[in-house]
Amino acid sequence: MPPTLKSAVTFSETTNLDASHLLRLFHQAPWAKNRTVDDATEMLRHSDVVLCAWDGDRLVGFGRVITDFVYRATIWDVIVDRAYQKQGIGTELVQRILNHPQLKKVELFWLCTRRPGFYEKLGFSSKEQTGMVWSRSKQARTE
């Protein structure tokens, strides 16, 4: 049984999120700690679905999707404020993505993560490893 959400936490969908709210969350995660307001603003502008969890006016959870709305969608940047983890907020964000009305036709959802256990509990599988990655920063180091 998932943990109970704090009663004050509400969820919203937006593409007009102030990136400074998001940076506070990003700076808590090793994979996002070097992100800037300008880059986050640009990233938000090009994301198809953006979901947020709020405690009043404090952003406590975030997740986004890039998709063609039919065949594939990629889930990115699911993050929950450290003080709000283990309360079901991340699970709720992912469930809202998977059940989002605009994403109902999507056949496959992809994601990249260093913590697969959380997503496996939500029905994701790592059995079909077909992905590859190219890193601009690693290429620059070898040239």
DSSP file (Angstrom, degrees, kcal/mol; ACC not computed):
  #  RESIDUE AA STRUCTURE BP1 BP2  ACC     N-H-->O    O-->H-N    N-H-->O    O-->H-N    TCO  KAPPA ALPHA  PHI   PSI    X-CA   Y-CA   Z-CA
    1    1 A M              0   0    0      0, 0.0     3,-0.1     0, 0.0     0, 0.0   0.000 360.0 360.0 360.0 128.5    0.0    0.0    0.0
    2    2 A P        -     0   0    0      0, 0.0     3,-0.1     0, 0.0    85,-0.0  -0.298 360.0 -93.0 -68.6 154.6    1.5    3.4   -1.0
    3    3 A P        -     0   0    0      0, 0.0     2,-0.3     0, 0.0    84,-0.1  -0.239  47.4 -98.6 -61.4 155.8    2.1    6.0    1.7
    4    4 A T        -     0   0    0     82,-0.1    85,-0.1    -3,-0.1     2,-0.1  -0.605  37.3-118.8 -79.5 134.6   -0.6    8.5    2.3
    5    5 A L        -     0   0    0     -2,-0.3     2,-0.2    83,-0.1    83,-0.1  -0.408  32.9-100.1 -68.5 145.7   -0.2   11.9    0.6
    6    6 A K    >   -     0   0    0      1,-0.1     3,-1.7    78,-0.1    -1,-0.1  -0.484  32.5-126.9 -60.8 136.5    0.1   15.0    2.8
    7    7 A S  T 3  S+     0   0    0      1,-0.3    -1,-0.1    -2,-0.2    -2,-0.1   0.765 106.1  59.0 -62.4 -25.5   -3.4   16.5    2.7
    8    8 A A  T 3  S+     0   0    0     47,-0.1    48,-0.8     2,-0.0     2,-0.4   0.617  81.9 103.7 -80.5 -11.2   -2.0   19.9    1.7
    9    9 A V  E <   +A   55   0A   0     -3,-1.7     2,-0.3    46,-0.2    46,-0.2  -0.575  48.2 178.8 -78.7 127.6   -0.4   18.5   -1.5
   10   10 A T  E     -A   54   0A   0     44,-2.5    44,-3.2    -2,-0.4     2,-0.4  -0.860  17.7-135.9-123.1 161.0   -2.2   19.3   -4.7
   11   11 A F  E     +A   53   0A   0     -2,-0.3     2,-0.3    42,-0.2    42,-0.2  -0.900  23.1 171.6-120.2 145.7   -1.4   18.5   -8.3
   12   12 A S  E     -A   52   0A   0     40,-2.2    40,-3.0    -2,-0.4     2,-0.4  -0.974  27.0-133.1-146.7 160.7   -1.5   20.6  -11.4
   13   13 A E  E     +A   51   0A   0     -2,-0.3     2,-0.3    38,-0.2    38,-0.2  -0.964  38.9 153.0-114.1 133.8   -0.6   20.6  -15.1
   14   14 A T        -     0   0    0     36,-1.9     3,-0.1    -2,-0.4    -2,-0.0  -0.995  40.8-168.4-156.4 151.7    1.2   23.6  -16.5
   15   15 A T  S    S+     0   0    0     -2,-0.3    32,-0.1    34,-0.1    -1,-0.1   0.319  89.5  69.5-115.4  -0.1    3.6   24.7  -19.2
   16   16 A N        +     0   0    0      2,-0.1     2,-0.2    29,-0.0    -1,-0.1  -0.076  66.3 148.4-107.7  32.4    4.1   28.1  -17.6
   17   17 A L        -     0   0    0     -3,-0.1     2,-0.6     1,-0.1    27,-0.1  -0.458  55.1-116.5 -68.8 135.1    6.0   27.0  -14.5
   18   18 A D    >>  -     0   0    0     -2,-0.2     3,-1.6     1,-0.2     4,-0.9  -0.643  22.5-143.9 -70.6 116.9    8.5   29.5  -13.1
   19   19 A A  H 3> S+     0   0    0     -2,-0.6     4,-2.3     1,-0.3    -1,-0.2   0.724  93.4  70.4 -61.0 -23.2   11.8   27.7  -13.6
   20   20 A S  H 3> S+     0   0    0      1,-0.2     4,-1.1     2,-0.2    -1,-0.3   0.860  96.6  53.0 -64.7 -32.6   13.2   29.1  -10.4
   21   21 A H  H <> S+     0   0    0     -3,-1.6     4,-0.9     1,-0.2     3,-0.3   0.918 110.4  48.1 -62.6 -42.3   10.7   26.9   -8.4
   22   22 A L  H >X S+     0   0    0     -4,-0.9     4,-2.7     1,-0.2     3,-0.5   0.861 102.1  62.1 -68.3 -37.1   12.0   23.9  -10.3
   23   23 A L  H 3X S+     0   0    0     -4,-2.3     4,-2.6     1,-0.3    -1,-0.2   0.847  95.6  60.6 -60.9 -34.3   15.7   24.7   -9.8
   24   24 A R  H 3< S+     0   0    0     -4,-1.1    -1,-0.3    -3,-0.3     4,-0.2   0.907 111.3  40.9 -59.1 -40.4   15.2   24.3   -6.0
   25   25 A L  H X< S+     0   0    0     -4,-0.9     3,-2.0    -3,-0.5     4,-0.4   0.936 112.8  53.7 -70.4 -47.3   14.2   20.7   -6.7
   26   26 A F  H >< S+     0   0    0     -4,-2.7     3,-1.8     1,-0.3     6,-0.4   0.865 100.6  60.7 -56.9 -37.7   16.8   20.1   -9.3
   27   27 A H  T 3< S+     0   0    0     -4,-2.6    -1,-0.3     1,-0.3    -2,-0.2   0.604  96.6  61.9 -70.3  -8.4   19.6   21.2   -7.0
   28   28 A Q  T <  S+     0   0    0     -3,-2.0    -1,-0.3    -4,-0.2    -2,-0.2   0.611  95.6  72.3 -85.2 -13.6   18.6   18.4   -4.6
   29   29 A A  S X> S-     0   0    0     -3,-1.8     3,-1.6    -4,-0.4     4,-1.1  -0.876  73.4-142.9-110.8 131.8   19.4   15.7   -7.2
   30   30 A P  T 34 S+     0   0    0      0, 0.0     3,-0.3     0, 0.0     4,-0.2   0.848 102.9  55.2 -57.6 -34.3   22.9   14.8   -8.3
   31   31 A W  T 34 S+     0   0    0      1,-0.2    -4,-0.1     2,-0.1    -5,-0.1   0.590 121.4  27.2 -76.3  -9.5   21.8   14.3  -11.9
   32   32 A A  T X4 S+     0   0    0     -3,-1.6     3,-1.8    -6,-0.4    -1,-0.2   0.329  83.3 109.4-132.0   5.8   20.3   17.8  -12.1
   33   33 A K  T 3< S+     0   0    0     -4,-1.1    -2,-0.1    -3,-0.3    -6,-0.1   0.698  79.6  52.2 -65.8 -19.8   22.3   19.9   -9.7
   34   34 A N  T 3  S+     0   0    0     -4,-0.2    -1,-0.3    -8,-0.1     2,-0.1   0.319  80.5 121.9 -98.7   8.8   24.1   21.9  -12.4
   35   35 A R    <   -     0   0    0     -3,-1.8     2,-0.2   -12,-0.1    -3,-0.1  -0.400  51.0-143.3 -72.3 149.3   21.0   23.0  -14.3
   36   36 A T     >  -     0   0    0      1,-0.1     4,-2.6    -2,-0.1     5,-0.2  -0.694  21.4-114.5-111.5 163.3   20.3   26.7  -14.8
   37   37 A V  H  > S+     0   0    0     -2,-0.2     4,-2.5     2,-0.2     5,-0.2   0.914 116.4  51.1 -61.0 -44.2   17.2   28.8  -14.8
   38   38 A D  H  > S+     0   0    0      2,-0.2     4,-2.0     1,-0.2    -1,-0.2   0.930 113.0  44.1 -61.8 -45.6   17.6   29.7  -18.5
   39   39 A D  H  > S+     0   0    0      1,-0.2     4,-2.7     2,-0.2    -1,-0.2   0.905 113.8  50.3 -66.4 -40.4   18.1   26.1  -19.5
   40   40 A A  H  X S+     0   0    0     -4,-2.6     4,-2.4     2,-0.2    -2,-0.2   0.881 108.9  52.6 -65.2 -37.3   15.2   24.9  -17.3
   41   41 A T  H  X S+     0   0    0     -4,-2.5     4,-1.8     2,-0.2    -1,-0.2   0.929 111.9  45.4 -61.8 -45.4   13.0   27.6  -18.9
   42   42 A E  H  X S+     0   0    0     -4,-2.0     4,-1.1     2,-0.2    -2,-0.2   0.908 111.3  53.2 -64.2 -43.0   13.9   26.4  -22.4
   43   43 A M  H >< S+     0   0    0     -4,-2.7     3,-0.6     1,-0.2     4,-0.3   0.917 108.6  49.5 -58.8 -45.4   13.3   22.8  -21.4
   44   44 A L  H >< S+     0   0    0     -4,-2.4     3,-1.2     1,-0.2    -1,-0.2   0.882 105.2  58.0 -61.7 -38.9    9.8   23.6  -20.0
   45   45 A R  H 3< S+     0   0    0     -4,-1.8    -1,-0.2     1,-0.3    -2,-0.2   0.792 111.4  42.2 -61.8 -28.7    8.9   25.4  -23.3
   46   46 A H  T << S+     0   0    0     -4,-1.1     2,-0.3    -3,-0.6    -1,-0.3   0.268  90.7 103.8-106.2  10.5    9.7   22.3  -25.3
   47   47 A S    <   -     0   0    0     -3,-1.2    19,-0.2    -4,-0.3     3,-0.1  -0.733  58.0-152.4 -91.9 143.4    8.0   19.7  -23.0
   48   48 A D  S    S+     0   0    0     17,-2.0     2,-0.4    -2,-0.3    18,-0.2   0.873  80.7  20.6 -84.6 -39.5    4.6   18.3  -24.0
   49   49 A V  E     - B   0  65A   0     16,-1.6    16,-2.3     2,-0.0     2,-0.4  -0.998  65.6-176.1-133.4 129.7    3.2   17.5  -20.6
   50   50 A V  E     - B   0  64A   0     -2,-0.4   -36,-1.9    14,-0.2     2,-0.4  -0.988   4.0-172.4-129.0 121.7    4.3   19.0  -17.3
   51   51 A L  E     -AB  13  63A   0     12,-2.9    12,-1.9    -2,-0.4     2,-0.3  -0.929   4.2-170.8-117.2 140.2    2.9   17.9  -14.0
   52   52 A C  E     -AB  12  62A   0    -40,-3.0   -40,-2.2    -2,-0.4     2,-0.4  -0.930  16.2-149.4-129.2 150.0    3.6   19.5  -10.6
   53   53 A A  E     -AB  11  61A   0      8,-2.5     7,-2.9    -2,-0.3     8,-1.5  -0.980  24.3-168.1-116.3 134.2    2.9   18.7   -7.0
   54   54 A W  E     -AB  10  59A   0    -44,-3.2   -44,-2.5    -2,-0.4     2,-0.5  -0.934  27.9-162.8-126.6 143.0    2.4   21.7   -4.7
   55   55 A D  E >  S-AB   9  58A   0      3,-2.6     3,-1.7    -2,-0.4     2,-0.4  -0.898  83.0 -53.8-116.3  96.3    2.3   22.3   -1.0
   56   56 A G  T 3  S-     0   0    0    -48,-0.8   -46,-0.1    -2,-0.5     0, 0.0  -0.608 121.6 -22.2  66.8-122.7    0.7   25.7   -1.0
   57   57 A D  T 3  S+     0   0    0     -2,-0.4     2,-0.6    -3,-0.1    -1,-0.2   0.244 116.8 104.0-101.6  13.2    3.0   27.8   -3.3
   58   58 A R  E <  S-B   55   0A   0     -3,-1.7    -3,-2.6     2,-0.0     2,-0.5  -0.854  70.5-134.3 -98.0 121.7    6.0   25.5   -2.8
   59   59 A L  E     +B   54   0A   0     -2,-0.6    -5,-0.2    -5,-0.2     3,-0.1  -0.634  34.2 164.7 -72.5 119.6    6.8   23.1   -5.6
   60   60 A V  E     +     0   0A   0     -7,-2.9    21,-2.7    -2,-0.5     2,-0.3   0.474  59.9  24.2-117.7  -6.8    7.4   19.7   -4.0
   61   61 A G  E     +BC  53  80A   0     -8,-1.5    -8,-2.5    19,-0.2     2,-0.3  -0.988  59.1 177.5-158.4 153.2    7.2   17.4   -7.0
   62   62 A F  E     +BC  52  79A   0     17,-2.2    17,-2.5    -2,-0.3     2,-0.3  -0.994   6.4 165.0-156.4 147.2    7.7   17.5  -10.8
   63   63 A G  E     -B   51   0A   0    -12,-1.9   -12,-2.9    -2,-0.3     2,-0.3  -0.944  11.9-167.9-160.2 151.3    7.6   15.2  -13.8
   64   64 A R  E     -BC  50  76A   0     12,-2.3    12,-3.0    -2,-0.3     2,-0.4  -0.937   6.9-148.6-142.6 164.5    7.5   15.9  -17.6
   65   65 A V  E     -BC  49  75A   0    -16,-2.3   -17,-2.0    -2,-0.3   -16,-1.6  -0.989   5.8-162.7-136.3 140.7    6.9   14.1  -20.9
   66   66 A I  E     + C   0  74A   0      8,-2.0     8,-2.8    -2,-0.4     2,-0.3  -0.995  37.0 150.1-117.4 131.5    8.1   14.4  -24.4
   67   67 A T  E     - C   0  73A   0     -2,-0.4     6,-0.2     6,-0.2    42,-0.0  -0.966  60.4-135.0-156.2 163.3    5.9   12.5  -26.9
   68   68 A D        -     0   0    0      4,-1.9     5,-0.1    -2,-0.3    -1,-0.1   0.361  54.0-127.2 -99.3  -1.0    4.3   12.1  -30.3
   69   69 A F  S    S+     0   0    0      3,-0.6    36,-0.3     1,-0.2    37,-0.1   0.468  93.4  51.4  70.0   6.2    1.0   11.4  -28.5
   70   70 A V  S    S+     0   0    0      2,-0.3    37,-0.9    35,-0.1    -1,-0.2   0.585 118.1  10.5-130.8 -59.1    0.5    8.1  -30.4
   71   71 A Y  S    S+     0   0    0     35,-0.3    37,-2.1     1,-0.2     2,-0.4   0.883 118.6  21.0 -98.9 -45.5    3.4    5.6  -30.3
   72   72 A R  E     + d   0 108A   0     35,-0.2    -4,-1.9    34,-0.1    -3,-0.6  -0.948  47.6 176.5-135.1 148.1    6.0    6.8  -27.9
   73   73 A A  E     -Cd  67 109A   0     35,-1.8    37,-3.0    -2,-0.4     2,-0.5  -0.988  15.5-151.5-143.3 143.4    6.4    9.0  -24.8
   74   74 A T  E     -Cd  66 110A   0     -8,-2.8    -8,-2.0    -2,-0.3     2,-0.4  -0.974  10.4-145.5-119.0 127.8    9.5    9.5  -22.7
   75   75 A I  E     -Cd  65 111A   0     35,-3.2    37,-0.6    -2,-0.5     2,-0.3  -0.774  25.7-178.1 -92.3 132.0    9.1   10.4  -19.0
   76   76 A W  E     +C   64   0A   0    -12,-3.0   -12,-2.3    -2,-0.4    37,-0.0  -0.930  46.6   6.4-131.4 151.9   11.8   12.8  -17.7
   77   77 A D  E     +     0   0A   0     -2,-0.3     2,-0.6     1,-0.2    -1,-0.1   0.748  59.3 177.2  57.5  36.3   12.8   14.5  -14.5
   78   78 A V  E     +     0   0A   0    -15,-0.1     2,-0.3   -14,-0.1   -15,-0.2  -0.628  19.1 160.6 -70.9 120.1   10.5   12.9  -12.0
   79   79 A I  E     -C   62   0A   0    -17,-2.5   -17,-2.2    -2,-0.6     2,-0.4  -1.000  27.5-164.3-147.7 140.8   11.6   14.5   -8.8
   80   80 A V  E     -C   61   0A   0     -2,-0.3   -19,-0.2   -19,-0.2     5,-0.1  -0.990  37.2-100.6-127.5 135.9   10.2   15.0   -5.3
   81   81 A D    >   -     0   0    0    -21,-2.7     3,-2.3    -2,-0.4     4,-0.5  -0.238  33.6-122.1 -50.2 135.0   11.5   17.3   -2.6
   82   82 A R  G >  S+     0   0    0      1,-0.3     3,-1.1     2,-0.2    -1,-0.1   0.856 112.2  56.3 -52.0 -39.0   13.6   15.4   -0.1
   83   83 A A  G 3  S+     0   0    0      1,-0.2    -1,-0.3     3,-0.0    -2,-0.1   0.628 111.7  43.8 -70.4 -12.1   11.3   16.5    2.8
   84   84 A Y  G X  S+     0   0    0     -3,-2.3     3,-0.6   -24,-0.2     5,-0.4   0.312  85.5 120.2-115.6   5.7    8.3   15.1    0.9
   85   85 A Q  T <   +     0   0    0     -3,-1.1    -3,-0.0    -4,-0.5    -4,-0.0  -0.288  65.1  33.9 -71.6 159.7    9.6   11.7   -0.2
   86   86 A K  T 3  S+     0   0    0      1,-0.1    -1,-0.2   -83,-0.1   -82,-0.1   0.729  91.2  99.7  68.4  25.2    8.0    8.4    0.8
   87   87 A Q  S <  S-     0   0    0     -3,-0.6    -2,-0.1   -84,-0.1   -81,-0.1   0.279 101.3-100.5-119.7   6.8    4.6   10.0    0.9
   88   88 A G  S  > S+     0   0    0    -83,-0.1     4,-2.3   -84,-0.0     5,-0.1   0.503  87.1 121.9  90.2   4.0    3.3    8.8   -2.5
   89   89 A I  H  > S+     0   0    0     -5,-0.4     4,-2.4     2,-0.2     5,-0.2   0.929  76.1  46.4 -69.1 -45.0    3.9   12.0   -4.4
   90   90 A G  H  > S+     0   0    0      2,-0.2     4,-2.4     1,-0.2     5,-0.2   0.913 113.4  50.0 -62.0 -43.1    6.3   10.4   -7.0
   91   91 A T  H  > S+     0   0    0      1,-0.2     4,-2.7     2,-0.2    -2,-0.2   0.923 111.0  49.3 -60.3 -44.8    3.9    7.5   -7.5
   92   92 A E  H  X S+     0   0    0     -4,-2.3     4,-2.5     2,-0.2    -2,-0.2   0.901 109.7  51.4 -63.9 -41.4    1.0    9.9   -8.0
   93   93 A L  H  X S+     0   0    0     -4,-2.4     4,-1.8     2,-0.2    -1,-0.2   0.939 112.8  45.0 -60.3 -47.2    3.0   12.0  -10.5
   94   94 A V  H  X S+     0   0    0     -4,-2.4     4,-2.8     2,-0.2    -2,-0.2   0.916 113.0  50.6 -65.0 -42.7    3.8    8.9  -12.6
   95   95 A Q  H  X S+     0   0    0     -4,-2.7     4,-1.9     1,-0.2    -1,-0.2   0.896 109.2  51.6 -61.8 -39.7    0.3    7.6  -12.4
   96   96 A R  H  < S+     0   0    0     -4,-2.5    -1,-0.2    -5,-0.2    -2,-0.2   0.855 111.1  48.7 -66.0 -33.9   -1.1   10.9  -13.6
   97   97 A I  H >< S+     0   0    0     -4,-1.8     3,-1.5    -5,-0.2    -2,-0.2   0.964 112.1  47.0 -66.5 -52.2    1.3   10.8  -16.5
   98   98 A L  H 3< S+     0   0    0     -4,-2.8    -2,-0.2     1,-0.3    -1,-0.2   0.796 120.3  39.4 -62.2 -29.0    0.4    7.3  -17.5
   99   99 A N  T 3< S+     0   0    0     -4,-1.9    -1,-0.3    -5,-0.2    -2,-0.2   0.267  82.6 135.3-103.7  10.0   -3.3    8.1  -17.2
  100  100 A H    X   -     0   0    0     -3,-1.5     3,-1.8    -4,-0.2     4,-0.3  -0.368  60.6-128.8 -62.3 134.4   -3.2   11.5  -18.7
  101  101 A P  G >  S+     0   0    0      0, 0.0     3,-0.9     0, 0.0     4,-0.2   0.834 108.0  51.8 -55.7 -35.9   -6.0   12.1  -21.3
  102  102 A Q  G 3  S+     0   0    0      1,-0.2     3,-0.2     2,-0.1    -2,-0.1   0.646 111.4  48.2 -75.5 -12.9   -3.6   13.3  -24.0
  103  103 A L  G X  S+     0   0    0     -3,-1.8     3,-1.1     1,-0.1    -1,-0.2   0.277  75.5 107.3-109.6   9.5   -1.4   10.2  -23.5
  104  104 A K  T <  S+     0   0    0     -3,-0.9    -1,-0.1    -4,-0.3    -2,-0.1   0.771  81.4  48.5 -61.2 -28.7   -4.1    7.5  -23.6
  105  105 A K  T 3  S+     0   0    0    -36,-0.3    -1,-0.3    -3,-0.2    -2,-0.1   0.614  80.8 119.1 -87.5 -13.0   -3.1    6.3  -27.1
  106  106 A V    <   -     0   0    0     -3,-1.1   -35,-0.3     1,-0.1   -34,-0.1  -0.323  46.4-163.9 -62.2 127.4    0.6    6.0  -26.4
  107  107 A E  S    S+     0   0    0    -37,-0.9     2,-0.4   -36,-0.3   -35,-0.2   0.913  70.1  25.4 -77.7 -45.8    1.9    2.5  -26.8
  108  108 A L  E     -d   72   0A   0    -37,-2.1   -35,-1.8   -38,-0.0     2,-0.5  -0.979  59.7-160.1-130.4 131.5    5.2    2.7  -25.0
  109  109 A F  E     -d   73   0A   0     -2,-0.4     2,-0.3   -37,-0.2   -35,-0.2  -0.928  17.1-166.8-104.8 129.9    6.5    4.9  -22.3
  110  110 A W  E     +d   74   0A   0    -37,-3.0   -35,-3.2    -2,-0.5     2,-0.3  -0.798  10.1 170.7-111.5 155.1   10.3    5.1  -21.9
  111  111 A L  E     -d   75   0A   0     -2,-0.3     2,-0.4   -37,-0.2   -35,-0.1  -0.976  25.9-137.5-157.8 156.6   12.4    6.6  -19.1
  112  112 A C        +     0   0    0    -37,-0.6     2,-0.3    -2,-0.3     3,-0.0  -0.959  35.9 158.4-113.6 133.5   15.9    6.7  -18.0
  113  113 A T        -     0   0    0     -2,-0.4    -2,-0.1     1,-0.1   -37,-0.0  -0.998  45.5-153.2-154.2 153.1   16.7    6.2  -14.3
  114  114 A R  S    S+     0   0    0     -2,-0.3    -1,-0.1     1,-0.2    -2,-0.0   0.378  98.8  58.0-100.6  -1.5   19.4    5.2  -11.9
  115  115 A R    >>  +     0   0    0      1,-0.1     3,-0.8     2,-0.0     4,-0.7  -0.609  59.8 163.6-127.7  71.5   16.7    4.0   -9.4
  116  116 A P  H 3>  +     0   0    0      0, 0.0     4,-2.7     0, 0.0     5,-0.2   0.754  62.9  75.4 -65.2 -24.6   14.7    1.3  -11.3
  117  117 A G  H 3> S+     0   0    0      1,-0.2     4,-1.6     2,-0.2     5,-0.1   0.883  93.0  52.3 -56.1 -42.3   13.1   -0.2   -8.2
  118  118 A F  H <4 S+     0   0    0     -3,-0.8     4,-0.4     1,-0.2    -1,-0.2   0.926 114.4  42.2 -59.0 -46.0   10.7    2.7   -7.8
  119  119 A Y  H ><>S+     0   0    0     -4,-0.7     5,-2.2     1,-0.2     3,-1.0   0.831 106.9  60.4 -75.5 -32.5    9.5    2.3  -11.4
  120  120 A E  H ><5S+     0   0    0     -4,-2.7     3,-1.6     1,-0.3    -1,-0.2   0.877  99.7  57.6 -60.7 -36.2    9.4   -1.5  -11.4
  121  121 A K  T 3<5S+     0   0    0     -4,-1.6    -1,-0.3     1,-0.3    -2,-0.2   0.734 104.7  53.1 -63.9 -21.3    6.8   -1.2   -8.6
  122  122 A L  T < 5S-     0   0    0     -3,-1.0    -1,-0.3    -4,-0.4    -2,-0.2   0.314 131.1 -91.8 -97.3   6.8    4.7    0.9  -11.0
  123  123 A G  T < 5S+     0   0    0     -3,-1.6    -3,-0.2     1,-0.3     2,-0.2   0.467  79.3 138.9 100.9   2.1    4.8   -1.8  -13.8
  124  124 A F      < -     0   0    0     -5,-2.2     2,-0.4    -8,-0.1    -1,-0.3  -0.520  37.0-151.8 -77.8 149.7    7.9   -0.6  -15.7
  125  125 A S        -     0   0    0     -2,-0.2     3,-0.2     1,-0.1    -5,-0.0  -0.955  22.8-167.2-125.2 142.2   10.3   -3.4  -17.0
  126  126 A S        +     0   0    0     -2,-0.4     3,-0.2     1,-0.1    -1,-0.1   0.231  69.0  98.5-104.7  11.6   14.0   -3.3  -17.7
  127  127 A K  S    S+     0   0    0      1,-0.2     2,-1.1     2,-0.0    -1,-0.1   0.821  75.3  58.1 -70.1 -32.2   13.9   -6.6  -19.5
  128  128 A E  S    S+     0   0    0     -3,-0.2     2,-1.1     2,-0.0    -1,-0.2  -0.628  70.2 179.1-101.9  75.8   13.7   -5.1  -23.0
  129  129 A Q        +     0   0    0     -2,-1.1    -3,-0.1    -3,-0.2    -2,-0.0  -0.653  24.0 140.0 -79.9 100.6   16.9   -3.1  -23.0
  130  130 A T        +     0   0    0     -2,-1.1    -1,-0.2     2,-0.0     2,-0.1   0.350  36.8 108.9-119.9   2.0   17.0   -1.5  -26.5
  131  131 A G        -     0   0    0     -3,-0.1     2,-0.3     2,-0.0    -2,-0.0  -0.432  40.3-175.2 -87.0 156.3   18.2    1.9  -25.7
  132  132 A M        -     0   0    0     -2,-0.1     2,-0.4     2,-0.0    -2,-0.0  -0.914  10.9-147.6-136.9 164.6   21.5    3.6  -26.4
  133  133 A V        -     0   0    0     -2,-0.3     2,-0.4     2,-0.0    -2,-0.0  -0.994   8.2-162.5-139.5 145.2   22.9    7.0  -25.4
  134  134 A W        -     0   0    0     -2,-0.4     2,-0.6     4,-0.0    -2,-0.0  -0.998  16.1-153.6-123.2 128.0   25.2    9.5  -27.0
  135  135 A S     >  -     0   0    0     -2,-0.4     4,-2.2     1,-0.2     5,-0.2  -0.902  11.3-160.4-110.8 117.9   26.6   12.1  -24.6
  136  136 A R  H  > S+     0   0    0     -2,-0.6     4,-2.2     1,-0.2     5,-0.2   0.910  95.7  52.1 -58.5 -43.0   27.7   15.5  -26.0
  137  137 A S  H  > S+     0   0    0      1,-0.2     4,-1.2     2,-0.2    -1,-0.2   0.875 110.4  47.3 -65.5 -36.6   29.9   16.1  -22.9
  138  138 A K  H  > S+     0   0    0      2,-0.2     4,-1.0     1,-0.2    -1,-0.2   0.871 110.9  51.9 -72.2 -35.8   31.7   12.8  -23.3
  139  139 A Q  H >X S+     0   0    0     -4,-2.2     4,-0.8     1,-0.2     3,-0.5   0.897 106.5  54.1 -64.8 -40.2   32.3   13.3  -27.0
  140  140 A A  H 3< S+     0   0    0     -4,-2.2     3,-0.4     1,-0.2    -1,-0.2   0.842 105.0  54.8 -64.3 -33.4   33.8   16.8  -26.3
  141  141 A R  H 3< S+     0   0    0     -4,-1.2    -1,-0.2     1,-0.2    -2,-0.2   0.787 107.1  49.9 -70.9 -27.6   36.3   15.2  -23.9
  142  142 A T  H <<        0   0    0     -4,-1.0    -1,-0.2    -3,-0.5    -2,-0.2   0.593 360.0 360.0 -89.3 -10.4   37.6   12.7  -26.5
  143  143 A E     <        0   0    0     -4,-0.8    -1,-0.2    -3,-0.4    -2,-0.1   0.459 360.0 360.0 -89.3 360.0   38.2   15.3  -29.3
